Amino acid sequence: MRLILSLGFNSARIHQKVEDPRFHFWADRLGLTLWGETAAAYVFDSLAVARLTREWIDVVRDYESHPSIIAWVPFNESWGVFQIDRTPEQRNYVQALADLTRALDPTRPVVTNDGWEHADSDLFTIHDYEQRGDVLASRYTTDGLEAMLATTGPADRPLAVGAWAQHLRSRPLLLTEFGGIRFTPDSSEDPSWGYSSAADAAEFASRIRTIMDAVKSSHIIGGYCWTQLTDTLQEANGLCGPGRTPKLPAETLRALMGQ
């Protein structure tokens, strides 16, 4: 928790899992805000609908008392609802679970499907792993956003389903996954995978700076969530190694991230 705060972050996505209550306790105490998420189903069928709905109700009721949670995210990147843009029953389910969440907890915003293919989201969240600063900056202007809403988003998926593109224009826009630069200071480590790669610390810092400068130059982005804090299994794109040692000095990362 102190590591996250020392790097200049004031919030974190606990991505695709329900975190240990002790983590939320310390987030409450130390002032780190969090998003409440859960794991996705592999497929869409009536059994998955029943199980996920029951589990999600329990998650919201068990964790709603934590002030550190500032948003609920029942779905991510259409996982488990892969045909949400084409299948009415999947779209109906996503919207219904969002409405159920609001009924259980009317105090927090709900992101129906983080990343793309939104249906009735209170926040407009986008995942974009573009590594070129000029391209990233051009997307997050008024005209750039309109172009994406009229076609597809960065992952070649529509940003909204049905008529929800019109509603998203009035929602706060957040870039909730971006970055993803692989850097392995220890040459003995498996180089693994990332959205781009840096050969050394100087290039790692330069790539972060290029992306962050583009994001911070946008007048329409209201917040962002960098991918990711630590290396995890095959993903070597963390700001820290798997042992949670920062790959650059903490003060350097804090400055790069805008704090």
C-alpha positions in Angstrom: 0.0 0.0 0.0 2.8 2.4 0.9 4.6 1.5 -2.3 1.6 2.4 -4.4 1.3 5.8 -2.6 5.0 6.4 -2.8 4.9 6.2 -6.6 2.4 9.0 -6.8 -0.8 7.1 -7.3 -4.0 8.0 -5.4 -6.1 5.1 -6.7 -5.8 1.5 -8.0 -7.8 -1.0 -9.9 -8.0 -4.4 -8.2 -8.3 -6.0 -11.6 -10.5 -9.0 -12.2 -10.4 -10.2 -8.6 -12.0 -9.5 -5.2 -9.2 -8.3 -2.9 -8.5 -9.5 0.6 -10.5 -7.4 3.2 -7.2 -6.5 4.9 -6.1 -4.7 1.7 -9.3 -2.6 1.8 -8.8 -2.0 5.5 -5.4 -0.4 4.9 -6.7 1.5 1.9 -9.4 3.0 4.1 -6.8 3.9 6.7 -4.1 5.2 4.4 -6.3 7.0 1.8 -5.9 4.9 -1.4 -9.1 4.7 -3.4 -10.0 1.5 -5.2 -12.4 0.1 -7.8 -14.5 -2.9 -6.9 -14.2 -5.7 -9.5 -14.7 -9.4 -9.8 -13.5 -12.3 -12.0 -15.2 -12.8 -15.4 -17.1 -15.9 -16.5 -15.6 -17.9 -19.4 -18.8 -18.1 -21.4 -22.3 -16.7 -21.5 -25.1 -19.0 -20.5 -27.9 -19.2 -17.9 -25.6 -20.9 -15.4 -23.0 -18.2 -15.7 -25.7 -15.5 -15.3 -27.1 -17.1 -12.2 -23.7 -17.7 -10.5 -22.1 -14.3 -11.3 -25.2 -12.5 -10.2 -25.3 -14.3 -6.9 -21.6 -13.7 -6.4 -21.7 -10.1 -7.4 -24.5 -9.4 -4.9 -22.4 -10.9 -2.1 -19.3 -8.8 -3.2 -21.2 -5.5 -3.2 -22.9 -6.2 0.1 -19.7 -7.4 1.8 -17.5 -4.5 0.6 -19.8 -1.5 0.3 -18.9 -0.3 3.8 -15.3 0.4 2.7 -14.9 4.1 1.9 -11.9 3.2 -0.2 -14.1 1.8 -2.9 -15.2 4.5 -5.3 -16.7 2.6 -8.2 -18.1 -0.8 -9.1 -17.0 -2.7 -12.3 -18.9 -6.0 -12.9 -17.5 -6.5 -16.4 -14.2 -5.8 -18.1 -13.5 -5.8 -21.9 -16.6 -7.9 -22.7 -15.1 -10.9 -21.0 -17.8 -13.5 -20.7 -20.1 -11.4 -22.8 -18.1 -11.5 -26.0 -21.1 -10.7 -28.2 -22.6 -7.8 -26.2 -22.6 -5.6 -29.3 -24.6 -8.2 -31.4 -26.7 -10.3 -28.9 -29.6 -8.6 -27.0 -29.6 -11.1 -24.1 -25.9 -10.3 -23.3 -26.5 -6.6 -23.6 -29.6 -6.9 -21.4 -27.7 -8.9 -18.8 -24.9 -6.3 -18.6 -27.3 -3.5 -18.2 -29.4 -5.4 -15.7 -26.4 -6.2 -13.5 -25.4 -2.5 -13.6 -28.9 -1.5 -12.5 -28.9 -4.2 -9.8 -25.6 -2.7 -8.6 -27.1 0.8 -8.4 -30.1 -0.6 -6.5 -27.7 -2.3 -4.0 -25.5 0.7 -3.7 -26.8 4.0 -5.1 -23.8 6.0 -3.7 -21.1 4.9 -6.3 -20.8 5.1 -10.1 -21.0 1.8 -12.0 -18.9 1.0 -15.1 -20.9 -1.6 -17.0 -18.0 -2.9 -19.2 -14.6 -1.3 -18.6 -12.6 -0.6 -21.7 -15.1 -0.6 -24.6 -18.7 -1.6 -25.6 -20.3 0.4 -22.8 -23.9 0.0 -22.0 -25.3 2.5 -19.5 -22.0 3.3 -17.8 -21.7 6.1 -15.3 -18.1 6.6 -16.3 -16.7 6.5 -19.9 -13.6 4.3 -19.6 -11.3 3.4 -22.4 -8.3 1.0 -22.7 -5.7 2.2 -25.1 -2.2 0.7 -25.4 -1.0 3.0 -28.2 2.7 3.6 -27.7 3.2 6.6 -30.0 2.7 9.9 -28.2 1.5 11.9 -31.2 -1.2 9.3 -32.0 -2.3 9.0 -28.4 -2.6 12.8 -28.1 -4.6 13.1 -31.3 -7.2 10.6 -30.1 -8.0 12.4 -26.9 -9.2 15.7 -28.4 -12.8 16.5 -29.0 -12.5 15.7 -32.7 -10.5 12.5 -32.0 -13.0 11.2 -29.6 -15.9 11.9 -32.0 -14.0 9.9 -34.7 -13.7 6.9 -32.3 -17.3 7.1 -31.3 -18.3 7.1 -35.0 -16.2 4.1 -35.8 -14.3 1.9 -33.3 -12.0 2.5 -30.4 -8.3 1.7 -30.0 -8.8 -2.0 -29.8 -11.0 -2.0 -32.9 -14.1 -2.5 -30.8 -17.0 -0.1 -30.6 -16.8 2.1 -27.5 -20.6 1.8 -26.9 -23.4 -0.6 -27.8 -26.7 0.5 -29.2 -27.5 4.1 -28.6 -25.2 4.5 -25.6 -22.6 6.5 -27.6 -24.8 9.6 -27.3 -25.0 9.1 -23.5 -21.3 8.6 -23.1 -20.5 12.0 -24.3 -21.8 13.4 -21.1 -19.9 11.0 -18.8 -16.5 11.7 -17.3 -13.8 10.2 -19.6 -11.0 8.0 -18.0 -8.2 6.1 -19.6 -8.3 3.1 -17.4 -5.7 0.9 -19.1 -2.7 2.2 -21.0 1.1 2.1 -20.9 2.2 -1.6 -20.6 5.9 -1.2 -21.3 8.0 -4.3 -20.8 11.4 -3.7 -19.0 13.4 -6.4 -17.3 16.5 -4.8 -15.6 17.7 -8.3 -14.5 18.9 -9.8 -17.8 18.5 -13.3 -16.3 14.7 -12.8 -16.1 12.5 -14.2 -18.8 11.8 -11.3 -21.1 8.2 -12.3 -21.3 5.7 -9.9 -22.8 4.5 -6.3 -22.9 2.8 -3.9 -25.4 6.3 -2.4 -26.1 9.8 -3.0 -24.8 12.6 -0.9 -23.3 16.2 -2.0 -23.5 17.4 0.0 -20.5 16.3 2.3 -17.7 16.8 5.4 -19.8 14.6 4.1 -22.6 12.0 2.9 -20.0 11.8 6.4 -18.6 11.6 8.0 -22.0 8.8 5.7 -23.2 6.8 6.4 -20.0 7.4 10.2 -20.4 6.2 10.1 -24.1 2.9 8.4 -23.2 2.3 10.4 -20.0 3.0 13.7 -21.8 0.4 12.8 -24.4 -2.2 11.8 -21.8 -1.6 14.9 -19.6 -1.9 17.2 -22.7 -5.5 16.1 -23.2 -8.3 18.4 -22.0 -10.9 15.7 -22.0 -9.2 12.9 -20.0 -10.4 13.2 -16.4 -8.2 10.4 -14.9 -6.0 7.5 -15.8 -4.8 4.1 -14.6 -1.4 2.9 -15.7 -0.7 -0.8 -16.6 0.7 -2.0 -14.3 2.1 -1.9 -10.8 4.2 -5.1 -10.8 5.3 -7.8 -13.2 2.8 -10.7 -13.1 3.5 -14.1 -14.5 4.0 -13.6 -18.3 3.5 -9.8 -18.2 6.8 -8.0 -17.6 5.3 -4.6 -18.0 5.2 -3.5 -14.4 6.7 -0.4 -12.9 8.1 -2.8 -10.3 9.5 -6.3 -10.6 7.6 -9.3 -9.3 9.2 -8.7 -5.9 7.8 -5.2 -5.8 11.1 -3.4 -6.3 10.7 -0.3 -8.5 12.5 -0.5 -11.8 13.3 3.2 -11.6 13.8 5.2 -8.4 10.5 5.9 -6.7 11.0 9.7 -7.0 11.6 9.3 -10.8 8.5 7.3 -11.3 6.5 9.7 -9.2 7.6 12.6 -11.3 6.9 10.7 -14.6 3.4 9.9 -13.4 2.6 13.5 -12.8 3.0 13.9 -9.1 
